[in-house]
Each structure stands twice: as C-alpha cells, then as structure tokens.
Amino acid sequence: MTLSQIIAFLSFQIRVSAGLRILAHRLTEEPSIMPDEIVDPPLHTAPAGFTRALLDWQRWLEPLTEESLTERQMAGLVDAVRAKSPYFRLLARDPDALRARTLTDKDIFYNPEGG
C-alpha cells in the first residue's frame, strides 16, 4: 500500500513539474512547446474491432514547419531526416522528451547487446 501511494505521489509531482515547465516557457524568450492553436481533427472512421490494417495518424495540433525548427529542436530529432516528417515536427515541440524517446526506441530496437 505504501509503495503504491509513493508511486501515485511521484506521478502527481511529475505532472506538476511538467505544468510548471510549460508555464515557465511562456514567460521566457524560449519557443513554447504549446501550440498557437488546436486544429479540428479530420473526420475518420474508427475500426469496429481489432484490425491488422495500417491506421492513419491524425494530428490535432499543427506541426512546426521545417524552417522554424530551432537548433535545440533539431537536436531533439536525433536524425535530421526526421524534420521532413510532420509527426516528428509535432513531437519536436518538446525537444527534450522527443530526444529521450528517440534514443530509448533506438536502443530497444537496434542494440543487439541488451537494448
């Protein structure tokens, strides 16, 4: 019971920290990770059940443009070729999280010595 309470409290602290970080971005010259506007998602048909078909990615936020990516955001992409992808340009709004996610994925999928 105590362990689950500690985990829940830590999860809460992480969310508070993330919220404070977003507010701090709005008060500095640094580009915000928050979008200027939320776009209306395109209409789509959800699968009726389990499917092995490829599902489309549907954005709710406008991806950054390639030209607007900062040096820090490019570093977050890890591979510069990802700047061509709207999906990764959207994730680049939080370059630190994107970099950590990308490096973790690469280690899991491409490290034969224990990734």
N, C-alpha and C positions, 0 to 999 in steps of 0.2 A: 504494500500500500504506500509506504513512504517513498519508494523508488518511483512509482507512477506519479506521485504528487510532485516530486522533484523534476521529472521529465516534463510534466504539464507546465510547471512554473518556468522552466527554461525555455519552453516553446513560446510562452507568453512574452518573456523577455526578448527573445529574438524578434518577434513581431513588433514590439515597441521600439526596439533598436532600429529596425528597418523603417518604421514610420518616421522616427526622428531623423534618420538619414535623408529621407525624401524631403522633409521639411527644411533641413539644412541646405540641400541642393537649391531649393527655391530662394534662399537668402544669399547665395553666393553668385559669383560670375560663372561658375561651372555650369555646363549644359545640364538641364534637368533630365532625369530618367522618365519623368512623367510626360505623356503626350500632350500636345496642344489641344487635341480634340479626339473624341472617340467616334469612329465611323460606324455607320449602320452595317451590321454583318449581312453578307449576301444571303438570299434565300437558298436553302438547300434541303434535301430530303435525307433524313436520318435513316440509317439501316433499321429494318424491322427486327433484326436479331443478329446473332453472331455472323460475321462475314470475314472472308479472307481477301476480299476485294480491297484495292487501294482506296483509302479515304482521303478526301481533299483536305488541305489545311485552309482554314478560313480565318482571316485576320479580323480583329475588332479594333485594332489601333493602326494608324498609318505608319508603315516602316520609314525609317530615316532614308534620305537619299544617299547614294554613294558619295556624292560631292560634299555632303555635310558631315560625314564621319570624321571625328577628331582622331588625333594620334592615339589617345587612350582607348577609344572605341575600336580602332583598327587592331591594337594590341589585344583587345578582348576577343576579337575574332580568331586569333591564333594563326589562321591561314588567310592571307589576303584575298584569295579567290572567293571566300565566303561573302565578301562585300557585294558580290553580284546577286546574292540570294535575298529576296525580300524577308524571308523567315529569319535569317541571321541578322539582317539590318534592324529588324524589330527587336530581337534579343539584345542587340548592341546598345539599347537604351540603358542597360545596366551592365557595363563592360566587365566589372569585377566578377559578377555572378556568371556571365557568359564564359569568361576565361576559365573559371574554376570548373564549370560544367563541361566545357570542351576538353580540357586536359584530363578530367576524370573519364569521360567517354573514350578518349583516345587510349588511355591506359587500360581500360577494361577490354576494349575490342582489339587493340593492336600490340599489347605487351605479352609476348609468349612466356615470359619468365615470372608470371604471377600477377598480371594486371587484374 
